[in-house]
Structures are given as structure tokens and as C-alpha cells.
Amino acid sequence: MDDDMKELHHDDCPDQSEMQEWLEANREIYTDFKSKIQSILKNLLCDNHSKQIDDETSRLQSIILEVMTTEEEAAAMR
């Protein structure tokens, strides 16, 4: 067993009833905290998704431009 694990005692951890008491006494604080965390995570996911869309759009624009340039060069050689 790891030395760090030996130092942890079950008695040091709050039990279910203590946690439930804290939640009931601090429900408004917990709800506000949970809401803020969810909002931050949602914004991060949206920002990341928007960046992925922007990256994909840029790649597609580059591919289209390359194809158009190739077609124009081919047409000019005819």
C-alpha cells in the first residue's frame, strides 16, 4: 500500500449525512456555484465548436480556391 494511502483514514472523510446536512444548509450557494460551472463549461464547448467550424471552413475555402485555380490554369492551356 502506498504511504499516501496509509495516511488517509475513513474517519477523516465526511459521511453521507454530514454532506446532506451541508447541502441543505447551503443549497442556494451550491445551486449558484453549479450554475456558474455549467455555464462556463457550456461556453467552453461552444467556443471550441465554433473554432472547429472556423477551421473546417478555412480548409474548405482553401480546397475550393485550389480547385478553381487548377481549373482556370487548365482552361488557359487549352
C-alpha positions in Angstrom: 0.0 0.0 0.0 1.2 3.5 -0.9 2.4 5.7 2.0 -0.1 8.4 1.0 -2.9 5.9 1.1 -1.9 4.8 4.6 -2.3 8.4 5.8 -5.9 8.6 4.6 -8.4 7.4 7.2 -12.1 6.8 6.5 -12.8 8.8 9.7 -11.3 11.9 8.2 -13.9 11.9 5.3 -17.4 13.4 5.9 -20.1 10.8 5.8 -23.2 10.9 3.7 -25.4 12.5 6.4 -22.8 15.3 7.0 -22.7 16.0 3.3 -26.5 16.1 3.1 -26.7 18.5 6.1 -24.2 20.8 4.4 -26.1 20.7 1.1 -29.4 21.5 2.8 -27.8 24.4 4.8 -26.0 25.7 1.7 -28.4 24.8 -1.1 -28.5 28.3 -2.6 -24.7 28.6 -2.6 -24.4 25.2 -4.2 -27.0 25.9 -6.8 -25.4 29.2 -7.8 -21.9 27.5 -8.0 -23.3 24.6 -10.0 -25.0 27.0 -12.4 -21.8 29.1 -12.9 -19.7 25.9 -13.5 -22.2 24.6 -16.1 -22.3 28.0 -17.8 -18.5 28.1 -18.1 -18.4 24.6 -19.4 -21.1 25.3 -21.9 -19.3 28.4 -23.2 -16.1 26.5 -23.5 -17.8 23.8 -25.5 -19.5 26.4 -27.7 -16.2 28.3 -28.2 -14.4 25.1 -29.1 -17.1 24.0 -31.5 -17.1 27.5 -33.2 -13.3 27.3 -33.6 -13.6 23.8 -35.2 -16.3 25.1 -37.6 -14.0 28.1 -38.5 -11.1 25.8 -39.0 -13.1 23.5 -41.3 -14.5 26.5 -43.2 -10.9 27.7 -43.8 -9.8 24.3 -45.0 -12.8 24.1 -47.4 -12.1 27.6 -48.7 -8.5 26.6 -49.4 -9.5 23.4 -51.2 -12.1 25.3 -53.3 -9.6 28.0 -54.2 -7.0 25.4 -55.2 -9.5 23.6 -57.4 -10.7 26.8 -59.0 -7.1 27.9 -59.7 -6.3 24.5 -61.2 -9.4 24.6 -63.4 -8.5 28.2 -64.6 -5.0 27.1 -65.4 -6.2 24.1 -67.3 -8.7 26.2 -69.2 -6.0 28.7 -70.1 -3.7 26.0 -71.5 -6.5 24.7 -73.9 
